[in-house]
């Protein structure tokens, strides 16, 4: 997928995520810290050949 399309899709995802976050009541099933740590671990566990950048 060309960069311009990826950027457009990324913007759509960001707006959707912001909309969902702002619509919530402030109660979360998973804390931000747990989410960030999980994503960090996933990145560390992932083989370099599957990473785009």
CORNORNOR-V957437 format. One record per pair of residues at least 24 apart in sequence whose C-alpha atoms are under 7 Angstrom apart, sorted by sequence separation. I is the first residue (numbers start at 1). J is the second residue. If there is no record, write none. Layout:
I;J  I;J
//
This chain:
none
//
